[in-house]
Amino acid sequence: MADCTLLATCIFFNDKMARMPKTTEFMKNKFCKGDNSICARHTVFLALGREKVPLDLFPGDMETAAIVISAGKK
């Protein structure tokens, strides 16, 4: 699977994680490069669009992603 199409412009990594390069690289390898179906941010993006992805949503927080998606579809 290819890198996430949002990787280059992901607000989470480019703004929120800018001061944590090692953690950022680890998280990018896990959530953005390859199987991005486990990324909460990407999941919300696919379901509701980029504008509905919470700025502070962590990639591994699928529980919050499910809540956001559920609320956004009402």
Steps between C-alpha positions, in 0.01 A plus 500: 500500500625849419566785740196692620400770252471746788847438643672805352231738625382326818442771758561259785854419394598831346372718784430301816799266484761732348714502816506123539680363193570148629146446623365650179704264284390199705133599472529575128648155440218337694199701381590672174735278305335184383169404662340831593167332578607497866538880507213674675566825314489327162185313599316824584632659180359218289163506676438873538764698315816679605325795663335267755825348629560643850833679520592318820394149393785256551554244223447209739177629653247294306247527783479877463498464121191279526327761718590782259374298202179406676430861595591625154258269321198621697 
